[in-house]
Amino acid sequence: MKKLLYNILIALSIIVCFSACTKLVSEDYSNIDPGFFPENDNDALALVTACYNPFSAGGYSGYWSSASGGFHVMSEMATDMLDCQWGADPWGPVVSFNWNANWTAVTNFYFRYQHISRITLAIHRIESLDMKDKTLQARLIAECKTLRGWLAYMLYDLYGPVPLATLEQLQDPLGDIQIPRATEEEMQQFIETNLTEALNANVLPLRATGSNYGRVSAALCHTLLMKHYMLIKQWGKAEAQGRELRKAEYGFGLMNRYKDIFTLANEGNNEIIHAATASLSTNPTLWLAHVLPGPFSTQNPAIQKWGGYRITWKYFHTYDPADKRLEVISGQFTGTDGVVYNEQNPGAPLAKGAVPIKVGEDPASTGENSGLDWIIYRYADMLTLLGEAIVRNGNTITQEAVDLLNSVRTRAELPAYTLADFPSTQIYFDKVLEERGHELFCEGARRSDLIRHEKYQAAAISKGYGDTYRPQVFERWPLPQRAIDEGKGIVVQNTGY
């Protein structure tokens, strides 16, 4: 089926996908009997479907939620790009580069590492099961390894290493064990091993299309490996992953028009590498409700409009006025009240900046909910990353790298660069950083890009918060103070907090 329904057997998942915390003694697992679940192929499928649930974009709890719990939302707020009109809590310190270990908006992602342990237990249970369909068994294990590597990458990007409980530790939960954070090397190897083992099983579809849409794929594994290698500055490996994704058998390509990528009519288009599937009834997304101003006119008048997230005016002006990506960013509109709102007359709707509309409407929406899938990774992201990786790996600018950058730029109907436009690699890096920011706004790439390009402090200064930015500290978020207290000296806080 087209949609991956994340709510299948959620109650069951609460039982079987139990958590493991830093202090394992806090849970009693004596009532969990793997001898009766899972016991057949359908049980195994249900178990893995439950493991997908946190990776959703639906409601307020998914990793890709449109609310403050969304990875992409809060990471973009902590850059020069986004602001929020809803006041100090939880947005203020994130927006203004002034967070600490007691500010939950930046620490509440940390405890999601517990889901890594849940997936580890799920893998063990599936491996121990005498399934009739051995191909399905191998695929379910590969899917779990992909999810485990993906979550580990996301957490490593934000916090650095997290605790990685072994299967033996999870199977002895009554032992009074404090699990330290992994080392840098262990964390990096854990991410790479999970994703490469998932690929090497040769059971994942190349792309998530048709009945596989919404499930993990080989393309997602290559994408995550590429992003991971860019994060740890292994440029040659990153380039290899990007080149893999360009192979014809994957069938990826750019949509002709930027605004068409994020619409209900074009769900599953060839630019999408991975999307969190949604439906109004089971897993609705909430993006437009979080961004549209109250007087903003929509074809569907039933859409809720809270008017929260804004692209700062300063960042808005980094776009070329001819850039077609501005078709889904509103810096001026005539409201349903007849007032023309813009930077000169912002009123309350545009007080903090322009509206990052980004996605199309769902004509069936009522209130905050939309059935529009949230696109997490797409081909334009990989093309621009590949261009950067090529230049970094070879320490020279090639025509291929320029062409890769142009493939995204010219889609926005901007003039193509020539090789002569880049007399130095630094100029190329500056342009690729700019292009990625304009292309991937609100998709969660900006923070990592700025840090990789060593422009994170400059972004804070540009946003007006240079005085609160802490160099060599804010590149990683703090662990919650509760994790440090419960760790009793075993779990160590990130430097500077």
N, C-alpha and C positions, 0 to 999 in steps of 0.2 A: 504494500500500500504506500501511498505517497507520504503520508505523515507518520512519524514515529511517535506513538502515544506514550508519553512518559508516566502516565498515571496508572499503568497496568500493575495491579497487585502492590500498590504503595503500602497498604497495611502489612502485607506479607514482608515487604522489604524492610520495614521497621524491625521485624523480628529477626530476619536472617542476615541483614546487612548491619550488624551491630557495630557500635563505635569502639575504637581503642584510643585511649587518651594517654597523655604523657605519663601519668601515674596510673598504671594498669589496674591496681588494686581497687579502684573506685567502681568497677563493674563486676557483677556476678553473672557469669554466663552458664551456670549450671542448668538453666532451663532451656538451653539451646542444644538440640540434638541433631547433629548432621546426619544421623542414621535415618531420619525420616524426611529430611529436606536438604537438598533436592534428591529426588529418587527416580526421576525420569527426564526425558529430553525436554518436555514442556516446562518442568520445574526449573531446569537449567536456563532456558530461554527467559523465563520470568525473572530469575535471579539477576541476569545480566541487564535486562530491561530496567530493573530497579536501580542498577548501578549508573545508568544513564541519567537518572532523574535530576541530580544536582547540576548537570551541565546544560540545563535548559535556560531559556530567556524569558520564561513565563512567570507571571506574578511578581512577588517580592523576594523570593528566596533563591532563585536560580543564579548560577555563577554569571550569567549574561543577562540578568534582570535589568530593566530600565531604571530601577530605583537605586538607592544608595548602596545596595548590596551587590550591584553589578560591577564586575571587574573592569569593563571598559569605561563605565561612567566615572568611577572614582579615580582611575588612573589618568583619564583625560582632564578631570578637574584639577589634578595636581600637575598641570602644565600651563603653558602660556595661552592655551586655546580656550578653555571653558571657564565659565563662572555660573553661579546659581543665584536666583532672585529670592530664595526662600529663607534668607537669614543665616545665623551662625551655626545652628545645629542641624545636621552634622557637617555642613559644607564648609563653614568658615575657615577653620585651620587648614583644611585640605586645599582650598582655593588660594589661601594666602601663604602657603609654605610655612606653616607655624604649628605643626603637629608634634605630638609626643606620645609616649607609651601608654598614656591614659586616655587617648582619644580614640574611641571605638571605631570611628569611620575609617581609620587606616589599620587598625589592629584586628577587626572582626573577620578578615579573610584568613587569618593565620590558622585558626582551629579547623579550617577545612582540610588540613592535612590528615585529619582523622578518617576522611573518606578514602585515602590511600590504603589504610589498613582494612577498611571494609572490602575494597576491591581485591586486596591480597587474599583475604579469606574466601571471597567468591571464587577466585582462580583455583585455590586449593580444593574447594568443594567440587568444582566442575572437573578438575583433573582426576579426582578420586572416584568420579561417577562412571559407571559402566553404561555409557550412552550408546543407543542403537546407531545413531547417525554420527559417525566419527568425524566427518567433515564439518558438521555443525559444531561438534565439541571443540575442534581445533579453531574454528572461527570465533566461537564465543570467548575462548581463552585469549585469542589475538585482540578481540575487541576490548576486553578488560585491560590487557597490557597497554593498549593505546590510551585508554582513559586514564590509567594510572600514570603513564608517562606525561600525558597532557597536563593533568593537575599538578604533578611535580614541577613541570616547567613553569606553569603560571605562578606557583608559590615561590619558586626560586627567583623568578623575575622580580617579585615584590619584596621578599624578605631574605633571600639567600637560603641556605640550607634549613631544612626542617627535620624533625625526628622521623626516622624511617624504621618502623618496627618490623622485626623479622617474623616469619611465620611461627617459629618456635616461641617467641615472646608472646605472640597473640594467642597461642594455644595454652599458655600458662598465665592467664590473666589475674590469678590470685596471688601471684608472686609480687613482692614489693619492689617493683622495678622502676627506676627512673631512666627514661630513654633520652640520651643527649641528642642534640642536633647532629645531623650528618656532617662530615667534613665537606669542603668545597668539591674535592675530587670524588667523594662518594656520591654526592648529589648529582653532579654532572654525569657520572657513569650510570647512575640509576635511571635518569631520563633517557640517555642514549640507548641503554640496554633494552628497556621496555619497548621503545619505539622500533628499534631494529629487529628485535625478536618478533614483534607483531608483523613486521614486513616480511621477514625471512620465513614465516610460516606459510606464505603464499596462499592464503585463504581469504584475504580481504579483497573486496572489489577494488578495481583501480579508482573508480569514482563512485560517489554516493548518488546514484540515480535510480529512478524507478522505485521498486520496492525497498531499495537500500537507502533512499534519500532520508537524511537525518541520522543515519548510522555512520560509524567511523569507516574510513577507507584507507587504502594505500596512499592516496593523495594527501589525506590529512596527516598521516605519519610523516611523509616527506616535508610537508609544510612545517610541522612542529619541529622536526629535526633542523630544518633550515633556520627557523627563528632561534632555536636553541644555540646553534653554532654561531649565529650572528651575535647572540648575547655573550657568549664566551670567547668571541673573537677568533674562531677557527674558520677563517675565510675560505680556505680551499674546500673544506667539507660543506660549507654553506653553498658555495658555487655549484658543487656537484649535485646537491639536492634541488637547487633551482633549475639546473639543466634537465634533471630527470622530469620535472613537472612540465617542461616544454615539449616533451615527446608527444608525437601525434596520437599515440594510443590513449592518452588521457582525455583528449578532446576539449581542452580548455581554450577559451578565446574571450576577447573583450566584447562587451555589448557595444553597439554603435553609439548609444546615447547614455550618458552617465545617469540621468534621472530615471531611466528605465530599469536599472539594475534592481532597485529596491521597491518593486511594486508587486501587488498581488497577482497581476496578470503574467508576470515573468518569474514567478517562483521556480526554482530549479534551473535557472538559466546557466549557460556554459561558462560564465565567469565565477560561479560559486564553487568554492572548494569544500566548504562546510557551512551548514546553517543549522540553527536550533529551530526545529519545527514548532509550529504554533497552531492552535485552533481556538475559536471563541469559547468553546465549551470545556476544553480540558487544560490548555496551556497558553493562555492569551499573553501577548506582548503589550507593553504599555507606553511605547516611546512617544507617540504623538500627544498623549495626555500630559506627559512630563515637559513637553517643549512648547506646545502651541499656546499663544496668548488668548485670553478670553474673547476679545473682539475679532480674532482672526477668522476670516470666512473660509468655510470648508464646504465641499459638495455634500458631505454627510453632516447635517447639523447636530446629530446626536453624539458626536465625538466629544468627550470630556477635554477641557483645555485648562490646565493649571498654570501654564506659563512659567516654568522653572528654569530650565537650562538655556544658557546663552553662549554664543561665540563672542568673545570680547570684541569691542569695536576696533581695538588696535590690531588684533589678529585678523579680523574681517578685512581690514584695509591692506593686508599682505596679498590678497587675491587680486589678480588682474581683473578690471571691470568686465573684460570680454570673456572671462572664464565661465564656461557653461555649467560648471559645478555650482555656481551661484544660483542656478535655477532651483536648487533645493536648500538654499539658505536665504532667509528673508531679512533684508536690511531695511525694507520699506514695504508697507502695505496699507491699504485703506480698510479700516475696520468696519465691522457691522454697525458701528455707531456713527459711521460717516467720517471719522477722523483719520487723517493721514499720519501714520506713525513712522518715524525714521530717526536717525541719529540726532537731527536738529530738534525734533519734536518727539522725544522717545516716550514721554508719559511713563506710566507704570509698565506697559507691555515690553518696552525695549530699553528699560533703564540700565541694564547691565550689558546689552549687546544685541546682536542679530539672532534670529531664530534658526537653529539647526534642524530644519524640517526633516531632512534626510530621506524619509520613507514615504511611500504613498499611503493613501487612505484605504481602509477596509469599508466598503459600502454597508456591510452588515454590523459595523461597530455600534455599540450602545454604551455610553459611559467611557471608562478608561480602557476597556479591552479591545484588542485587535487580533485578528487571526493571521496577520502577516508574519511570515517567518523572519527571524533575525539572522542576517548574514554575519558570520563570525570571521571567516577567512575567504579571500577571493583572489583571483588570478592577478589583478593589478598590483596587489600587495607583493606577490612573488616576483613579478617582472621588475619592479623597482628595486626590490631587495637584491635580485640577481645582478642588476647593473652595478649596484654598490659593491657587492661581493667580488665581482670581476675586477673592479678597479683596486679594491683593497688587496686582493690576493696577488695581482700582478704589479701593483704600485705604478700603474700607467693607465691612461684613459684610452679605451679602444672605441672604434666605430660601433661595435656591438653594444657596448655599455651606453653609448649615446642613443642608439636606436631603441634600446629597452626603455630608457627614460622618455624618449619621444613618443613611444607607443601609447603611453598613458597621457602625456601632455597634449598630443594632437587630438586625442579623443575629446578633450575639453575645448577644442577649436582654438588652441594657442599655437603660436608659431614654433616650428621645430628648431631645436638647437643644432648647431653644426659642431664638428670636432674642434674647429677654431675658437668656439666660444669657451673652451676650457683649457686655458694655458697652464693650469695646475690642477693636481688632484683635489686640492682643498676646495677649489671653486666647484668642481663636480660634486663633491660631497655636500657642499652648501646647497646646491640646486636640487640634489636628490632628496635632501632633508626637507626642503621647502615643498617639493612636489608631493612627497609622501604625506606631509601635513595637510595639504590642500585636498588630496585625493581620499585620504583615509580618515577624515574628521569624524570623531565620535565612534570610531571602530576599535579603539584601544591600543593603537600603535605608537602614539605620539610620545608618551613618557619614555618608553624603551629606546625610541629613536634618538631623543634628545640626550639621554645618558650615553648611548653608544657614540654619539657625535661630540660628546663632551660640551654640550650646549645647555645642560639643564640649569646651571646657575644663571646663564645668560637669559634663559626663559623666565626665571623668577624675577630677574631685574627688569626685563621687558614688561612684565605684568605689574611691576610696581612693588614687588616684595623682596627686593634684594637684601633688605635689612634683617629679615627673618629667615632667609635661606641659610642653611648650614652645609658648607661644602664637605664632601667626603662622608657625610652623614645621611643626608636626605635621599641619596641615590637608592637606599634601601629603607623600607618602612620598619618601624619598631615592632617587636613582638609585644603582645599584650602583657601588662604587668602581672596578671594572674598566672600566665605561663611561667614567668620567672619565679614567682613566689612558690608555685607548686613544684617547680623543678628543683628547689633546694640546692642551688649551686650547680646542678648538672646541666640545666638548660641556661645558656648564656645569652644575654641581650646583645643586639647589634651595637656596634661601636657608636658612641656618641649619645646614646639615649639613657 
